[in-house]
Amino acid sequence: MRGNGGWRDLLRRWRMSFARFMVGRYGNDELNRFLSGAILVLIAVNLFARTNVLFFLELALLIWIYFRMFSKKTGRRFKENQTYLRLRFQVTEGWKKWPARVKEARRYKIFRCPNCGQKLRIPRGHGKISIHCRRCGHDFAGKS
């Protein structure tokens, strides 16, 4: 029977052979991490729902993850990841701005100029006022 040194040597050799196998392949990225999280959520839902559709969706996502990870077409996988990162940025930035917009909505009312469409921020609580658009010079009435 082998001692601890034998197992460590075996694991080291396995790690080195796997590293040689992965040379030129794409590997893991943010999209794969997101898909892994999605699979975990689907597994948790499937524990209660017990449907074959979720099982096959989990399997398809797992196959897609491994396909992307072992792919040698790194340019295409990079583009996919960049598309995902761009979409995630748009979603998360929208959520980050939401609390500031709610806070601002209490103090200001936003009007749009009927002439040019410019957004104008007017303090609340001044009643009916005349609003002057600085962009096009148009004057219109509004209630703050």
C-alpha positions as CSV (number, residue, x, y, z in Angstrom):
1,M,0.0,0.0,0.0
2,R,1.2,3.5,-0.8
3,G,2.0,6.1,1.8
4,N,1.0,9.8,1.6
5,G,4.0,10.6,-0.7
6,G,2.7,8.1,-3.3
7,W,-0.8,9.7,-3.4
8,R,0.7,13.2,-3.6
9,D,2.9,12.1,-6.5
10,L,0.0,10.5,-8.3
11,L,-2.1,13.7,-7.8
12,R,0.8,15.9,-9.0
13,R,1.2,13.8,-12.2
14,W,-2.5,13.9,-12.8
15,R,-2.5,17.7,-12.4
16,M,0.4,18.1,-14.8
17,S,-1.2,15.8,-17.4
18,F,-4.5,17.8,-17.1
19,A,-2.6,21.1,-17.5
20,R,-1.0,19.7,-20.7
21,F,-4.4,18.7,-21.9
22,M,-5.8,22.2,-21.3
23,V,-3.0,24.0,-23.3
24,G,-4.7,25.8,-26.2
25,R,-8.2,25.3,-24.7
26,Y,-10.5,28.1,-23.4
27,G,-11.0,27.1,-19.8
28,N,-13.3,28.7,-17.3
29,D,-14.8,32.2,-17.4
30,E,-17.5,34.4,-15.9
31,L,-20.2,33.0,-18.2
32,N,-19.4,29.4,-17.1
33,R,-19.5,30.5,-13.5
34,F,-23.0,32.0,-14.0
35,L,-24.2,28.9,-15.8
36,S,-22.9,26.7,-12.9
37,G,-24.9,28.8,-10.5
38,A,-28.0,28.5,-12.8
39,I,-27.5,24.7,-12.7
40,L,-27.4,24.7,-8.9
41,V,-30.6,26.8,-8.8
42,L,-32.3,24.4,-11.3
43,I,-31.2,21.4,-9.2
44,A,-32.7,23.0,-6.1
45,V,-36.0,23.8,-7.9
46,N,-36.1,20.3,-9.4
47,L,-35.9,18.8,-5.9
48,F,-39.4,20.1,-5.3
49,A,-40.8,20.1,-8.8
50,R,-39.5,16.7,-10.0
51,T,-39.9,17.3,-13.7
52,N,-37.9,15.8,-16.6
53,V,-37.8,19.1,-18.4
54,L,-35.7,20.7,-15.7
55,F,-33.4,17.6,-15.6
56,F,-32.8,17.8,-19.3
57,L,-32.2,21.6,-19.0
58,E,-29.6,21.0,-16.3
59,L,-27.9,18.3,-18.4
60,A,-27.9,20.6,-21.5
61,L,-26.3,23.5,-19.5
62,L,-23.7,21.1,-18.0
63,I,-22.8,19.9,-21.5
64,W,-22.6,23.5,-22.7
65,I,-20.3,24.4,-19.8
66,Y,-17.9,21.6,-20.6
67,F,-18.1,22.3,-24.4
68,R,-17.1,25.9,-23.7
69,M,-14.4,25.0,-21.2
70,F,-12.7,22.4,-23.5
71,S,-13.2,24.4,-26.7
72,K,-10.1,25.3,-28.8
73,K,-12.1,28.1,-30.5
74,T,-11.0,30.7,-27.9
75,G,-12.0,33.7,-30.0
76,R,-15.6,32.6,-30.2
77,R,-15.8,31.7,-26.5
78,F,-14.2,35.1,-25.6
79,K,-16.9,36.9,-27.7
80,E,-19.6,34.9,-25.9
81,N,-18.2,35.9,-22.5
82,Q,-17.9,39.6,-23.5
83,T,-21.5,39.6,-24.7
84,Y,-22.5,38.1,-21.3
85,L,-20.4,40.6,-19.4
86,R,-21.9,43.5,-21.4
87,L,-25.5,42.3,-20.6
88,R,-24.7,41.8,-17.0
89,F,-23.2,45.3,-16.7
90,Q,-26.3,46.8,-18.2
91,V,-28.6,45.0,-15.8
92,T,-26.5,45.6,-12.7
93,E,-26.0,49.3,-13.5
94,G,-29.7,49.8,-13.9
95,W,-30.2,48.3,-10.4
96,K,-27.4,50.4,-8.9
97,K,-29.0,53.6,-10.1
98,W,-32.5,52.7,-8.9
99,P,-32.1,53.9,-5.2
100,A,-30.6,57.2,-6.3
101,R,-33.5,57.7,-8.7
102,V,-36.1,57.0,-6.0
103,K,-34.3,59.4,-3.6
104,E,-34.2,62.1,-6.3
105,A,-37.8,61.6,-7.2
106,R,-38.8,62.8,-3.7
107,R,-37.0,66.1,-4.1
108,Y,-37.4,66.8,-7.8
109,K,-39.9,66.4,-10.6
110,I,-38.6,65.5,-14.0
111,F,-40.1,67.2,-17.1
112,R,-39.4,66.7,-20.7
113,C,-39.3,69.6,-23.1
114,P,-42.1,69.2,-25.6
115,N,-39.9,70.9,-28.2
116,C,-36.6,69.0,-28.1
117,G,-37.2,66.2,-25.5
118,Q,-34.5,67.3,-23.1
119,K,-35.0,66.2,-19.5
120,L,-35.4,69.0,-17.0
121,R,-35.2,68.6,-13.2
122,I,-37.4,71.0,-11.2
123,P,-37.6,71.1,-7.4
124,R,-40.9,69.9,-6.0
125,G,-43.3,72.1,-4.0
126,H,-43.4,75.3,-6.0
127,G,-46.8,74.9,-7.5
128,K,-47.6,75.8,-11.1
129,I,-44.5,77.3,-12.7
130,S,-43.1,78.3,-16.1
131,I,-40.2,76.1,-17.2
132,H,-37.5,77.3,-19.5
133,C,-35.5,74.7,-21.6
134,R,-31.9,75.7,-21.7
135,R,-31.2,73.6,-24.7
136,C,-33.7,75.0,-27.2
137,G,-35.1,78.0,-25.3
138,H,-38.7,76.8,-25.3
139,D,-41.0,77.9,-22.4
140,F,-43.8,75.7,-21.1
141,A,-45.9,75.4,-18.0
142,G,-45.8,72.6,-15.5
143,K,-46.8,71.8,-11.9
144,S,-44.0,70.9,-9.6
